[in-house]
Each structure stands twice: as structure tokens, then as C-alpha cells.
């Protein structure tokens, strides 16, 4: 069900209805509760069911995180960001919970796949596309056009879509408007995404869309990555500066987003949806009256970049597991494989974290290698060759590009082997 602007709540916070039942989801951890490293599977169970490397997802943790995300959204529907999952059956699993509605895809080809597989009939593609083949497939499929909405922010995007569509079979589009913080001329804090920023620019672009009968303007997306994707915990000077920046930016963005929506609706009429936020900004995004839905995905799997937030505490829910294969000297054990360095600015926070056994660290001169990774620490001497070593990834979703399947577990038992996109022979870009 799509929530239209016409039926969206006019006030924020408690006036929005709470999601219907969450009683079947495990309780979430309160903010900043210490967590103990303990593998979700015993070594014998893991090694008897698969060969290493492996990727493991704990469903009880996924569901606890989902419950906490719904609590923080305070009744606002959450669109599931597939980029942060990339496991079709896990996407279906979380969509089955009341309160999660629709998919935020990262590729039009991916959106077509998810629709044709019956995973969702409400999909917004979060990034513009110039994929002529996928656009043609969308234009030729009446049901897919009704289910999928494509992101735009440049005239070139409109031209590419309109060239395949027709007045009698228009393609639905969503405007991407920059949600970054620009406190001073020349200062840009946030992601470099859309070329649209001001209400005036958004309204002018909306006019270009409605001037093309082959296109239908359905919604607006404004993603505040500098709030949703930047942790604010700690007492360092940097952490305090981040909190100050985010506090000021939230106020500026709430005012500007409301003006953007008003300006666009004055030109184009009521929108179906206004999408915003991410896992790290659910409270502030969902408190805005102009927003009708939030988006989140990383929160389900809780990668290490989401350990650094004051407002919430997620349960680690995904790991990759590598086998110990060498012992170069005392205090060192080497595992087969490695890598899996997260996208974004290069830095230590983008490295995977050796998680269990505890007390392991990377060799300063090598770090996580491509085909082998030496690990240092007193714990290393207690690891036998063949034993599993558990790692947490820095970002969600990207871990799925390194495996054909994930092992889904609950209560210490394996319940399923779920293929990733890559396991199904799919690579979406």
C-alpha cells in the first residue's frame, strides 16, 4: 500500500499510528548496553554444515534490530533499503513484519528482478539510471511501471526515460533533492548526490517533469547521509562537533524539506510519498510532518559503522567466518582470505573487525589481506588450524558480494541456506 501525501498525517510524532503487531519480534537492546562476543553457532555445527569461508546471519538479532527501528520510527512506514541486504529471502523476511513497507532498490535491473520474483510491488529505485535495456523493459511492462518508481534529478535522466515511455504508459519518477548541509558559501557537509537543493530548483525541475506526458511525478527523496550515516557517540572534539553540526542541520533540513515539498506540490499537485532518512536518523526524519516514509537497511544487520551512535544500540546480526590455516610464529595465526574492506573514505573504520575469538588484531604492515590475513594477539595461540575466526563487516550489504549464500541461524541452529544476489548469478550496478 502506498501512502499518498493527501492521506499523510499533518502533524509529527505520536499522532502517527503505531505499526500493528510487533509482539513476535525479540526485544531490542537498550541504548549503549555492552555486548558480549559469542558466536551464534558452535564450531562443530558450523563446520558440519559448510566449508569455510562462510557468511552467517542470526535472525533473532535481525528481528530485534527491526523492532528497535520500528520503535524509533514511531509509526512511520520504513522502506527497506535492499543495498544493505542483497539477500532476496532476507528482504522478504523483513518485509513480512508490520511497519516495513516497500523496497528502496539501488538499481533498476534489481528492481525489475525483485518485482518479478514477487518480493515487492512497491519499489523506489534510489539512484538515477541510464540503463537503456532496463528502461525499455520497464516501459514495456504495465505491471512493473505501476510498481516501480525511478529516481531523477537531471534533464538527461528525464530524456532517457521519456524516450522509451509513452503518454499512455508513463514511467513513474521520484525527484532526488540534496539534503546536505550548506551553512556557508562553499561549505558542503553531506553526500554529493543531487543537483537540486533549494525549493525553487525543485519546483523548476518538477515543471520539467510534468511537461513530459511520458513521465509521472510520484514522490521526492531527500537522504540526509551526514546525519543518518555518521555516528555521534563519544566525548572527543570530533564527536562533539558532529553532534553540534547534526543538531543545527536537522533544524535547517526540516524547514527546507517542508518548503521543497510545498513548492513541488504547488506545481505538480499532491505527491504519493516523501522519503527521507536512514538507520541513523529515524527519530528526526520521522518527526517531520513533510515526510511520509523513512528508509533503512543497515540497521537489520548492524555492521560496525553503526556501533557509534548514542540514540540506539543494535545487535550484531551478520558475520563472515574464515578458517585458520597457518601459524607463522608465537602470538600469530593466519586465516585464509580477508579483504572485504568497505566502501567510502579509506580509513581504519572501513576495515572488518576480528570479532571472535576476542583479543585478535591485524598486523600493522599487512592488515586484512586478499587471500590471507595474519592476526596477532595472545588469543592466537589457542586457535587450532581449521578453527573458524569470526569477523564483522564495517558496512551492511557489501558482505553479500563475497559469497553465494548466507547461513541463516536461530537459537544456535541452522534453519536455512539463503542465496545472495551473487549466488543467483546476479550483479547489479
N, C-alpha and C positions, 0 to 999 in steps of 0.2 A: 504494500500500500504506500503510495507516495503522499506525503503531507504537503499540501499546497499552502502558499503564502496566505491565501484567503482564509484558510481554516486554522492557521498557526496561532498560538497564544500571543496576546498583545503585551503581556507582562512577563517578567522573568521569574526564575526561582521556583517557589513552592506552588505557584499556580499551574505548573505543568503536571499532568497526570504521571504518577509513577508507573514504571513498567509492571505488567501484570504479574507474573509469579516468578520469584527468584528463590523460592524455598528449596528447590532441588540443587542449587549451586552451593558448593562449600563456602564457608565463611572466609572472608579475606583477612589478611593480617592488618592490624592497626598500623598507622604510620610509624616508621623507624623502629619496628620490632626487630631485634637481632635474629639472624637466620643461621642455622647450623648446616654445614655442608654434609649432606648424606645422599648418596646415590639413590634414585628411585627404583633401581633394580640391583639385586645381588649379582655378584660376579658370575657365579655358576649359571644363573638364569639367563644372563646376557649372552655368555659365551656358548651356551647350549642352543640358542635360537638364531644366532647370526655370527658372521665373521666380522672382525673389525677392519677398518673404521665403521662406525655406526652413528646414527643420529637418533636421539631419544626425546620424546615429548611426553610429559606427565599431565594427563588430562585433569586430574584433581586440581593441580596448580593452575592450569589454563582456566578452569571454571571459577576458581577463587578469584583470579585476576579479573575475569569477566564480571563477576558480581561487584567487585570494587569499582570497576569502570562505570557500571550502571548506577551505582550509588553516587559517584562523583558527577555523573551527567544529570542527576536529579530529574529524571523523567524525559529528558531529551533523547530522541532516537539516535542511535550510533550506527553509522555506516561503516562496514568492515573493510579496512584497507588491505587488499589482497597482496600488495607488495611486501608486506611484513609477515606474510604467512607462506604463500606459494605451495600449499598442500591442499588440493581440492577437497578432500574429505574433512580436513580440519576447518576449512572455510565453511562447509556445510554444517559442521558440528556447532560452531559458534553462532551461525545464523539461526539455528533452531531455538536459541534462547530468546524469550520475550525481551524486547528492548533493543535488539540488534536488527537493523533493517537495511537491506540492500548492500551493494558492494561498491567500493571505490577502487576501480581497477587501475593498472598502470600502463596498459597497452590496449589498443582497440582489438587486436587479434586475440588477446587474452579475454577481453570482454565477450567477444563472439563465442569463444570456447566455453566460458562459464555459463552463458545463456543457453547454448545448445546442449550442454550437459545437464541442464535443469537445476543448476546450483543457485541461480538468481535471475529474476526477471525485472530487477531494478538496479541498473549498473550505471555509474558515472565513471567515465574514463578521465583520470586526474591530470593527464598530460596531453597536450595537443598532438595530433598525428598528421603526417603527410604520406602515410602508407596507402598508396593508390589501390592495391589489391584488397586490403581490409575495408577501405571506404566503399569500394564497389560492392563487396559482399554485404555490407551493412545496407547500402542503398537498395539492393535487390531483395531484401528480406523484410517484409512488412512487420512481422512479429519482433524481429531484432531491433528495428527502428523504434518501436514503441517501448522497448525495454532499455535501450542504451542511449546515453547522452554523452556527447563528445566535447572535450574542453577546447576553448578557443580564446585567443587574446590578440590576434593579429589578422589583418585583412587577408594575408596569404592562407591562413587556416580556413577562412570562410570560402575563399575561391576553390581550394582543394576539395572541400566538402560539397559545395554547391554544384561543382562540375559533374558530380556523379548522381546528385539527387534531382528531384523534380518538384514542382509546385504541388502536385497531387500526392507525392510521397516524400515529404520533407524530413530532413535529419534533425533531431533534437540536439541542441548545443547548450553548453554551460560556459559562462564567462569567468575566466580566472582573473581576479583582481588582486594586485600586490598588497599583502598585509604587513609588509615590513615596516620598520620604524625609521622615520627620517626626521630627527629632531632639529637638524641644522642643514643648511645647504651643503651638498656634497657628502653628507653623512648618511650611510645606508646600513642599518642593522637588521639582518634577516636574510632570507633566501633571495636569490636573484631569479625570479620567476617571470611574472607577467610584466608586460609593457604598460599596463593600465594601473593607475594608482588613485587618482582623485575621482570624486563623484562626477565631475564634468567630463573627464576622459571616459569613464564607464558609460555615461549616458550617450556620449557621441558614438561609442562603439556599438551600443545597443541599437542605435538608429541604423548603423550599417547592417546589423543582423536582420532587423525586421524589414529592411528594404529588399531583402532576398527572400522571395516566397519559397525557395527550396530549403530554407532553414527555419527552425522554430526555437526561439529562446525559451529555455526551460528553467534555468537557475543561475546562481552565482556561487563561486567558491572563493574563499579568502583563507589561505593557510598561514597561520602565524607561527612559522617554524622557529623563530627566535624565542618564543615562549613555550611552545609545545615540545620542542626538541632540544632544549638547553636546560640542564639541571641547575637547581638553585641552592642545594644544600651546602652547609659548611660555614665557617666563620672567616674564611680568608678574604682578603681585599677583593679578589676577583668575584667570589660568591656574593659578597655584599653589593658589589657593583651590578652584578647580574640581577639581583632582586630589585634594586632601585630602577634599573632600566626596564625590567618587565612590568613593574608596578605603574610606571608612567606610560609605557607603551599600551598596556591594557586599557587604560582610560582613553588614550588617543584613538586606539583602534575601535573601541565600542562606538564612539561618536562617529568616526569616519565610515565604519561599516554600515551603520544605520542610514547615513546620508547617501552612501553608494546605492543601497537597496532602494531608498526612496526615489533617487534620481532615475534609476533604471526603470522602476515600476511606473513612474510618471510618463516615460517614453513608451514602454512596451506592455504595460498592464501587469497584473499580478503574476508573480513567479511561482513555479511549483515548489522550489526549495531554495534555501540559502545554507550552504555548507561551510563549516569552519572547524578549526582546531585540530587537535591530535591527542594522543595519550597524555601528554604532559600538561595540557591546558583545558581539560574537560570542564573544570569548575568555572573558569572565567568565560570560556566560549559559550557554555550552555546557559549562562546567566544573562546573555544578551537577547533582548526582545527581537532583534532583527534576524537572528539565527533560527532555523527550523530543524537543523540536524548537525550533529558533530561527526567527525571521522576519527577512527582509531584502529590500530592494528598491532603495533609493537607491544602494547600492554598485555596481550594474551600470552606471549612467550617470554616477556620480561628479560631482554638482553641486558648486559652490564651497563650500557649507557643510561638505563632507567633506574639504576641504583641511587642516583644522585639527585633525588627530588625530595623536598621537605613535606609535600602535601599528601604523599601516598607511599605505600610500601608494597611492591609486587613480589610474588613468589617465583623464583627461578622455575621455568617450565620447559626449557629445551637445552640440550647439551649435544656436543659431538664427542665421541669417545674414540681414542686412539690406543693402539697396543704398544706396550713397552717391548722394544726389540734389541736394545744394546745397553751395555754398561761400560762406558769409556774409562771411568775411574771411580773411586770412592766419592760419594756425595753427588753423583751424576747418573741419571738414567735417560736414555734416548727413546722417544716414541716415533713410530713410523707415521709419516705425514706431518701436516701442520698447516701453515698458511692461514687461510680464512681471515684475512685482515679486512676489516670493514671499510666501506666507502666513506668519503668525507676527508677533511683535512688530516694529513698524516700526523700521527702522534700516538703516544702510549695508550690513550683511551680507545684507540681503534683496534688494539690487539685483543685476541681472545684471552681469556683468563684461565690458567690452570686452576681447577676447582676442587678436584678430589683424586687422590689423597691430598690433604691440605699441606701447606708448607713448601710447595714447589714454586720455582720461579724460572724465568728464562735466562739463558746465558747472554750476558750483555753484548758479546760480539756476534751473536747469531740470531737471537730472537726466535719467533716461530718460522721454521723453515718450510720449504715447499714439499720436500719428500722425507725429511726427518727433523725432529726438534729435540735438542738436548734440554733437560730440565735439571735444575740444581736444587739442593736442599737436603736436610737430614732425612726427610721422608723418602728420598730417592733410594736409599739403601734397603728399604723394606719392600720395595716393589720388585716382584719376580718378573722375569721375561715372560711375555704373553699376557700379563695383567693389563686390565683397562685403566686408562687415565682419562678423567672426565674434564671437559673444558666448557666454559660458557662463551658464547659469541658476543661481540660488542653490539651488534645490531640484529634485529629480527628479520626473517625473510631470506637474507643473503646466505644463511647456512644451508638452505634448501638447494642452492645451486651446486653444492658439493656432494650431493647424494641422490640416489634414485628412489630411496624410500626412507620414511621415518618409522621408528618403533613406538607405537602408542601404548602407554602403560597406565595402570591404575592399581593402587593398593599393592604395589610390588609385583604385579603380574602383567604379562604382555597380553593385550587384548586385540591388537591388530598391527598389520604392517601396511602403512599408507604410502602410496607413491607420491612423489613430488611432481611438479611440472616436468622437471628434467627426467624423472623416471618414466613419464609418459611420452618422452621424446619431444617435449615442448620447450622452446626457448623463446621467451617474449622480450622484446626490447622496445 
